[in-house]
Amino acid sequence: MAFSDYKNISQVQKEFGIKFQEENFIVAEKLDPTPNFLTEFEFTRENIDVFTSEASRTDLIITPILREVYKRFHEQYSFWIQKALTYNDKLNGTPDYMIATRSALGKTVLDLPLVVIVEAKKNDFEQGWGQCLAELFAAQKINNDSVTPVYGIVTDGELWKFGKLAGDTFTSNLEGYTVGDLGELFGAVNFIFLAASRNTLHVAV
């Protein structure tokens, strides 16, 4: 069963016995993008209809934001786009994006997935979170670690929502972030990447 076959969070909960809760676990400081990024990003938004298609949202909004924050962590992590992830017949597919620990074998080898990012197709966050939670559960199993949190992001490019799976409990961050305030959004994404980094060092976040 592909990750994308899961249509909502409750479907994943029922199948794998996952509890649900909501709280604002993100405590992020504002992180202003570089002037170069802002110049390019604003040029793109002013001159291109970035929300006309999934491809434009992915290529012109989502990927540049993730890539820019990832630069701060590139020595620790690998950044994957459309990389297959398989745990078993029920949990397999191709996440839109993943952040994983950097393999000693090089950038061509996927190591432990820590963060998965899903584009909300047709702005459908309900299905996006169903897919994301299935991917998080698969990542937890692949990592053979049910204690250390794995983190998820679902976005349509404009709105960014965050969650984490720790043990048998999925926590949805109540507050969302938008590209209308890039400093706040960058801070939230940076918080998730940093939390994953600390968790690999066995420091609770």
Residue, then its C-alpha position, 0 to 999 in steps of 0.5 A: m500500500a503506497f503512502s499516498d493511499y492513506k487519505n487522512i490521519s484517522q485511517v493511519q491511526k486505526e491501522f497502526g494504533i497511533k494516538f493523536q494530540e494537539e499542542n504548540f511544541i514549536v518554540a522558534e526564534k525568527l530566522d530572517p532569510t539572506p538578502n540574496f534569497l529574499t531578492e530572488f524569492e520576491f522576484t519569483r512571487e512578483n513575476i510568476d504565478v507560483f500557485t498555478s500548478e503543483a509543479s510551480r509551487t514545488d519548484l519555486i516555493i517549497t524547494p527553495i525554502l527547504r534548501e535554504v534552511y537545509k544549508r545550515f545543516h548540510e554537514q549533518y543531513s542529506f536532503w532527498i527529493q522524491k526518494a523511495l522509502t520502503y518498510n513493508d508492503k503496507l508502508n512504501g512509496t516516495p516522499d516528496y522530501m526527506i531530511a536524513t542523517r548523512s551516510a558514511l557511504g556518501k550522498t547516494v545512500l539514504d540513512l536514517p530518515l528524520v523529517v518528511i515533508v509532504e506537498a498538500k496536493k490540491n491544497d488537501f491537508e487532510q490527505g497530506w497528513g494521512q500520507c505524512l503520518a504513514e511516512l513518519f510511522a515507516a521512518q520510525k520502523i526503519n530507524n528501529d527507534s520508537v522513542t526518538p521523535v520523527y518530524g513531519i511537515v505538510t504544506d501547499g506552499e503558502l501554509w506550512k503545518f508541523g507535526k511529530l511522531a514519538g512512540d505511539t503518539f502523533t502531535s500536531n502543532l496547533e499553529g501554522y506558518t505562512v510565506g507571508d512572514l518568511g522569518e517566522l516560517f524559516g524559524a519554524v523549519n529551522f526548529i524542526f531540523l535542529a530538533a532532529s539534530r539534537n535527537t540524533l545526539h540523544v538530547a530530548v526536545 
